[in-house]
Amino acid sequence: MEIAKNETKLNKLEKKVLNDSRQWELFSGGPVLVGVSGGADSMALVVLLFRLQEILNLDLSVLTLHHGIRGESADRDIEIVQNLCKKLNISCYTRYEKVLELANEWKCSTEEAGRRVRYQLFDEVSSSLGSNCKIAIAHHKQDQCETILHNLFRGSGLTGLRGILPKRGKIVRPLLDVSRKEIEEYLKEYQIEFAIDETNLDSMYTRNKIRNELIPYLKKEINDKADEHVLTLANQLRQADDFFEEYVNDWLSQYGTKFPVRLPIEDFLELKPLLQGYVLRKILKENHCSLKDIGMVHIEQSIEVAKKGVGRKSYLSKEILVRRDYDALVVEKISEEATKSSLPKLPKVTYKVFSYNSSEKIPKTPCMKWFDYDKINDALTIRTRQTGDYMQIYPEGGTKSIKALMIDQKIPKEIRDEILLLVDGNHVVWMIGYRISQAYKVTENTKRILQVEIKGGQL
């Protein structure tokens, strides 16, 4: 196998990748670090870029990672990568990490820990090769389809449904328009050995389940071009997403994007909800905040804050607060200490169940209450209010929403979201510090008592 001196020496797939690389403006010459696992996709990418390196003026290096998980199989993968690099005379950087231990330390899945380690190493090694070094990743068409479906089921917005981008910062993905079948045929043509990672066959992981079960089912039972149609839709959504991004950039130019951001409430509420979401995400991106764990539910809660009046607030993340001021929606970053102090301090709660003796005196203290244990339907929980919460206020029946009850109790609007509730589903057993539901009150027919005592916290 030789480096192609000109385009006439390229096969069909090599010409396709070259054209895509030019169209997407992936390379501008100079160092390129290729992430290689030993699997078919990344091995094909190395060979493709090796063939194209003179035409694109690339200086190739390879990074491979041993995750410390699969024992001899992983050792064999590393050996396959190193042998190819030796054959092609490409520098190979090999790193060893204990990903299982890191997953425990970081309190995340093994899959997420592996991803984080890989990208940390990409940054470290690419920086040593030069500030203009590109990082080439072997994501292909099927990966794109899996990502879009995965984001859809996670509740992502339009931006997540546009899928993987060919270029993001110094990361480039030359194979995004290449199918798995094309990759396998290419490796066969050049007789390139590749590894099979058996963990990719384990449907315990969500992505594997989408790849191994869902997509084959859709193609077999719904439409044999289901995956192609997903990619076509993603391309259309990408164009729509770009349009909305441009619109929001122009709209935000009036108010700025650096924390704290004040958005005039009337102007913000005039926007369609879709654009309101784009505004909030744009502010987060401009302030280098991760959007990874921010879903539609967080965005919708923040939009509700804008609608509901002065004093309402919601957290987009642990550090990002959205609050309603008199004339503006304010998006700001607060310190971790401020976050902790602004949230209600959870009390220590003790529960005790015992037989009821009618001669015993029911306690009247604000921090201890007795309830009829046998009237409780579900596991009791302590939380703040939610939509649909109610309390029975009369012995003979009759309920009132917690919102209405808090108004009756003249509880200030600013602290209503901080009041702790002992709940049985949506039925509030005890508005802690205020009153209990008549539905759980001890009567002459009570057989067993549930005693709940609150110690510490905010009442």
HULINVEN-V250566 format. One record per residue. N is the residue number from 1. SS is DSSP state (@ for helix, = for strand, . for the rest). PHI is phi in radians with two decimals (none if undefined). PSI is psi in degrees with one decimal (NA if undefined). Layout:
n: <N,N>
ss: <SS,SS>
phi: <PHI,PHI>
psi: <PSI,PSI>
//
This chain:
n: <1,2,3,4,5,6,7,8,9,10,11,12,13,14,15,16,17,18,19,20,21,22,23,24,25,26,27,28,29,30,31,32,33,34,35,36,37,38,39,40,41,42,43,44,45,46,47,48,49,50,51,52,53,54,55,56,57,58,59,60,61,62,63,64,65,66,67,68,69,70,71,72,73,74,75,76,77,78,79,80,81,82,83,84,85,86,87,88,89,90,91,92,93,94,95,96,97,98,99,100,101,102,103,104,105,106,107,108,109,110,111,112,113,114,115,116,117,118,119,120,121,122,123,124,125,126,127,128,129,130,131,132,133,134,135,136,137,138,139,140,141,142,143,144,145,146,147,148,149,150,151,152,153,154,155,156,157,158,159,160,161,162,163,164,165,166,167,168,169,170,171,172,173,174,175,176,177,178,179,180,181,182,183,184,185,186,187,188,189,190,191,192,193,194,195,196,197,198,199,200,201,202,203,204,205,206,207,208,209,210,211,212,213,214,215,216,217,218,219,220,221,222,223,224,225,226,227,228,229,230,231,232,233,234,235,236,237,238,239,240,241,242,243,244,245,246,247,248,249,250,251,252,253,254,255,256,257,258,259,260,261,262,263,264,265,266,267,268,269,270,271,272,273,274,275,276,277,278,279,280,281,282,283,284,285,286,287,288,289,290,291,292,293,294,295,296,297,298,299,300,301,302,303,304,305,306,307,308,309,310,311,312,313,314,315,316,317,318,319,320,321,322,323,324,325,326,327,328,329,330,331,332,333,334,335,336,337,338,339,340,341,342,343,344,345,346,347,348,349,350,351,352,353,354,355,356,357,358,359,360,361,362,363,364,365,366,367,368,369,370,371,372,373,374,375,376,377,378,379,380,381,382,383,384,385,386,387,388,389,390,391,392,393,394,395,396,397,398,399,400,401,402,403,404,405,406,407,408,409,410,411,412,413,414,415,416,417,418,419,420,421,422,423,424,425,426,427,428,429,430,431,432,433,434,435,436,437,438,439,440,441,442,443,444,445,446,447,448,449,450,451,452,453,454,455,456,457,458,459>
ss: <.,.,.,.,.,.,@,@,@,.,.,@,@,@,@,@,@,@,@,@,@,@,@,.,.,.,.,.,.,=,=,=,=,=,=,.,.,.,=,@,@,@,@,@,@,@,@,@,@,@,@,@,@,@,@,@,.,=,=,=,=,=,=,=,=,=,.,.,.,.,.,@,@,@,@,@,@,@,@,@,@,@,@,@,@,@,@,@,.,.,=,=,=,=,=,=,.,.,@,@,@,@,@,@,@,@,.,.,.,@,@,@,@,@,@,@,@,@,@,@,@,@,@,@,@,@,@,@,@,.,.,.,.,=,=,=,.,.,.,.,@,@,@,@,@,@,@,@,@,@,@,@,@,@,.,.,.,@,@,@,@,.,.,.,.,.,=,=,.,.,=,=,.,.,.,.,.,.,.,@,@,@,@,@,@,@,@,@,@,@,.,.,.,.,=,.,.,@,@,@,@,.,.,.,.,@,@,@,@,@,@,@,@,@,@,@,@,@,@,@,@,@,.,.,.,@,@,@,@,@,@,@,@,@,@,@,@,@,@,@,@,@,@,@,@,@,@,@,@,@,@,@,.,.,.,.,.,.,.,.,=,=,=,=,@,@,@,@,@,@,.,.,@,@,@,@,@,@,@,@,@,@,@,@,@,@,.,.,.,.,.,.,.,.,.,@,@,@,@,@,@,@,@,@,@,@,@,.,.,.,.,.,=,=,=,.,.,.,.,=,=,=,=,=,.,.,.,=,=,=,=,=,=,.,.,@,@,@,@,@,@,@,.,.,.,.,.,=,=,=,=,=,=,=,=,.,.,.,.,.,.,.,.,.,.,.,.,=,=,=,=,=,@,@,@,.,.,.,.,.,=,=,=,.,.,.,.,.,.,=,=,=,.,.,.,.,.,.,=,=,=,@,@,@,@,@,@,@,.,.,.,.,@,@,@,@,@,@,.,.,=,=,=,=,.,.,=,=,=,=,=,.,.,.,=,=,.,@,@,@,.,.,.,.,.,.,.,=,=,=,=,=,=,=,=,.,.,.,.>
phi: <none,-2.19,-1.19,-1.26,-1.42,-2.68,-1.21,-1.19,-1.57,-1.58,-1.51,-1.05,-1.18,-1.09,-1.14,-1.10,-1.16,-1.08,-1.11,-1.09,-1.07,-1.26,-1.07,-1.51,0.95,-1.38,-2.17,-2.30,1.44,1.68,-1.23,-2.37,-1.76,-1.76,-1.40,-2.30,-1.70,1.83,-1.28,-1.00,-1.09,-1.27,-1.16,-1.12,-1.08,-1.05,-1.14,-1.03,-1.23,-1.06,-1.14,-1.67,-1.13,-1.30,-1.14,-1.67,1.04,-1.82,-2.03,-1.53,-2.42,-2.17,-2.10,-2.24,-2.14,-1.63,-1.40,1.21,-2.08,-1.73,1.00,-1.11,-1.09,-1.19,-1.05,-1.15,-1.04,-1.06,-1.09,-1.07,-1.13,-1.09,-1.14,-1.13,-1.08,-1.12,-1.11,-1.61,1.04,-1.97,-1.08,-2.17,-1.72,-1.96,-2.18,-2.12,-2.37,-1.72,-1.16,-1.05,-1.13,-1.16,-1.08,-1.17,-1.16,-1.54,0.97,-2.48,-1.24,-1.04,-1.06,-1.18,-1.07,-1.06,-1.10,-1.11,-1.08,-1.01,-1.26,-1.11,-1.20,-0.98,-1.09,-1.10,-1.26,-1.11,-1.10,-1.24,-1.62,2.31,-1.16,-1.69,-1.23,-1.61,-2.00,-1.71,-2.04,-1.66,-1.10,-2.21,-0.99,-1.16,-1.06,-1.07,-1.08,-1.05,-1.11,-1.10,-1.15,-1.06,-1.14,-1.05,-1.30,-1.38,1.56,-1.23,-1.54,-1.00,-1.07,-1.22,-1.42,-1.34,1.49,-1.39,-1.56,-1.08,-2.47,-2.52,1.12,-1.66,-1.57,-2.21,-2.31,-1.24,-1.76,-1.09,-1.85,-1.94,-1.52,-1.06,-1.09,-1.08,-1.11,-1.13,-1.16,-1.15,-1.10,-1.14,-1.05,-1.69,0.95,-1.66,-1.29,-2.50,-1.67,-2.01,-1.45,-1.13,-1.19,-1.21,-1.62,-1.50,-1.39,-1.12,-1.48,-1.00,-1.05,-1.12,-1.13,-1.13,-1.21,-1.56,-2.10,-1.19,-1.08,-1.02,-1.12,-1.06,-1.21,-1.41,-1.72,-1.91,-2.82,-1.21,-1.95,-0.98,-1.16,-1.13,-1.17,-1.08,-1.19,-1.11,-1.09,-1.06,-1.13,-1.17,-1.15,-1.10,-1.18,-1.12,-1.06,-1.07,-1.11,-1.15,-1.05,-1.10,-1.08,-1.19,-1.00,-1.17,-1.11,-1.28,-1.08,-1.30,-2.08,1.52,-2.23,-1.55,-1.02,-1.37,-1.82,-1.94,-1.86,-0.90,-1.08,-1.16,-1.15,-1.12,-1.26,-1.26,-1.26,-1.15,-0.91,-1.03,-1.24,-1.05,-1.10,-1.09,-1.05,-1.13,-1.13,-1.09,-1.07,-1.11,-1.10,-1.14,-1.81,1.01,-1.68,-1.21,-1.75,-0.99,-1.80,-1.80,-1.82,-1.06,-1.09,-1.18,-1.11,-1.11,-1.09,-1.20,-1.15,-1.07,-1.02,-1.11,-1.42,-1.71,1.84,-1.02,1.70,-1.28,-2.67,-2.66,-1.83,-1.31,-2.74,-1.07,-1.97,-1.91,-1.86,-2.02,-2.39,-1.66,-1.66,-1.06,-2.15,-2.65,-1.70,-1.87,-2.00,-2.55,-1.73,-2.15,-1.23,-1.06,-1.14,-1.17,-1.07,-1.10,-1.28,-1.47,-1.58,-1.09,-1.35,-1.30,-1.46,-1.50,-2.07,-2.06,-2.06,-2.53,-2.02,-2.70,-1.21,-1.59,-2.01,-1.07,-1.39,-1.30,-1.55,-1.24,-1.12,-1.92,-1.27,-1.22,-1.81,-2.38,-2.33,-1.89,-2.33,-1.30,-1.04,-1.32,-1.62,-1.43,-1.67,-2.32,-1.19,-1.34,-2.36,-1.87,-2.76,-1.62,-1.18,-2.36,-1.02,1.71,-1.20,-2.62,-2.50,-1.43,-1.89,-2.13,-1.02,-1.48,2.12,1.64,-2.11,-2.49,-1.14,-1.12,-1.05,-1.14,-1.12,-1.15,-1.15,-1.04,-1.36,1.03,-1.37,-0.96,-0.97,-1.15,-1.97,-1.10,-1.34,-1.83,-1.22,-1.47,-2.17,-1.65,-2.15,-2.03,1.24,-1.75,-1.48,-1.42,-1.32,-2.61,-1.48,-1.03,1.64,-2.23,-2.55,-1.97,-1.37,-1.15,-1.16,-1.96,-1.18,-1.23,-2.24,-1.16,-1.60,-1.17,-1.83,-2.27,-1.86,-1.84,-1.73,-2.04,-2.15,-1.83,-2.24,1.38,1.39,-1.83,-1.88>
psi: <133.6,157.9,132.1,127.8,-28.5,174.4,-21.3,-17.2,0.2,147.6,-177.2,-47.0,-40.2,-39.7,-39.1,-46.6,-37.6,-46.8,-42.7,-42.2,-38.7,-44.3,-41.5,-2.8,53.0,-35.8,148.0,29.4,165.7,-166.7,141.3,124.4,120.5,124.5,120.9,124.7,-18.5,-12.7,169.5,-44.4,-51.6,-31.9,-40.0,-39.2,-42.8,-47.4,-42.8,-47.2,-31.8,-45.4,-32.1,-2.2,-33.4,-39.6,-39.0,-1.2,53.2,147.8,101.1,142.8,160.8,141.2,127.2,143.9,128.4,117.5,-6.5,29.4,-45.8,16.2,-127.2,-31.6,-42.9,-36.6,-41.3,-38.9,-46.0,-42.2,-41.3,-44.0,-46.8,-37.6,-41.0,-42.8,-38.9,-42.3,-38.2,-2.2,47.4,135.8,136.2,120.0,119.5,129.5,147.0,127.2,151.2,85.3,-35.8,-44.3,-39.6,-36.3,-40.8,-41.4,-40.9,-5.0,53.7,175.6,159.5,-40.0,-45.7,-40.9,-43.2,-42.3,-43.8,-43.2,-45.7,-46.7,-29.6,-43.1,-38.0,-46.9,-45.2,-51.6,-41.4,-36.2,-34.9,-19.0,-8.6,149.6,-19.9,11.4,130.5,153.0,115.0,125.2,146.7,30.5,137.2,-168.6,-46.1,-37.3,-39.8,-46.7,-44.4,-43.1,-43.7,-45.9,-40.7,-45.0,-37.5,-45.5,-20.0,-10.5,27.6,159.0,-166.1,-38.3,-39.4,-30.4,-7.0,-13.5,-161.4,135.2,146.3,-28.7,130.3,106.2,-127.1,4.0,129.3,149.1,87.7,-15.3,12.9,-21.4,19.6,135.1,161.2,-37.5,-43.1,-38.8,-46.8,-39.1,-35.6,-45.4,-37.7,-39.7,-41.2,3.9,51.1,124.6,142.7,160.7,155.2,115.7,110.2,-21.3,-20.8,-15.3,-6.9,110.8,13.2,-33.1,139.2,-46.3,-42.1,-37.1,-39.7,-44.1,-46.7,-22.7,-52.8,-53.5,-45.5,-38.0,-45.9,-41.8,-35.4,-43.5,-23.4,-58.5,127.4,-8.7,24.4,-43.5,-37.5,-38.8,-34.8,-42.9,-36.9,-44.1,-41.4,-38.1,-40.3,-41.3,-32.6,-40.2,-41.7,-42.2,-43.1,-40.4,-46.5,-37.0,-45.5,-41.7,-46.4,-37.0,-43.4,-43.1,-42.5,-17.8,-19.6,-26.6,-14.3,165.6,-1.0,138.1,143.8,140.7,129.2,115.8,116.6,127.3,-38.9,-41.6,-42.3,-43.1,-17.5,-22.6,149.9,149.5,-37.0,-45.4,-32.0,-41.3,-40.9,-39.2,-48.5,-42.5,-39.2,-41.9,-43.1,-44.5,-41.8,-22.2,18.4,38.5,138.7,136.4,3.5,-44.4,14.1,110.2,-173.9,-34.2,-38.4,-41.6,-44.9,-39.2,-39.3,-37.0,-37.6,-34.6,-41.4,-32.4,-24.5,1.5,170.4,137.1,-17.4,150.0,160.4,151.9,121.1,-29.2,-173.6,-27.3,-9.7,116.5,135.9,123.2,152.3,118.2,-177.2,-45.9,10.9,156.0,123.4,127.9,120.2,158.7,133.7,157.5,159.4,-37.2,-40.3,-36.5,-46.8,-41.4,-22.7,-16.8,149.7,134.6,122.1,133.8,167.2,129.9,131.4,138.7,141.8,131.9,133.4,163.5,145.0,131.5,117.3,-15.3,-15.6,146.6,128.6,128.2,144.8,7.4,149.1,-17.7,0.4,130.3,149.7,140.2,155.3,107.5,-37.8,-7.2,-3.9,129.0,-30.0,175.4,132.6,143.2,146.5,126.2,-179.2,176.0,152.1,160.8,132.4,-6.3,142.0,170.6,142.0,124.2,-10.1,145.0,-36.1,0.7,-173.3,121.1,165.5,142.7,152.1,-34.3,-47.6,-38.4,-40.5,-35.1,-43.8,-38.5,-2.9,38.7,125.8,139.1,-36.0,-22.8,3.5,-34.0,-4.0,-8.5,128.5,140.6,138.3,117.0,149.2,87.8,-121.6,-0.9,118.7,114.9,-40.3,120.4,98.1,126.9,-5.9,-84.0,167.1,163.5,139.6,-22.0,-23.8,9.3,143.7,132.1,-178.8,-17.4,-2.5,134.7,-38.2,143.8,136.5,117.1,125.1,124.1,131.9,129.9,123.6,-174.3,-173.1,122.3,NA>
//
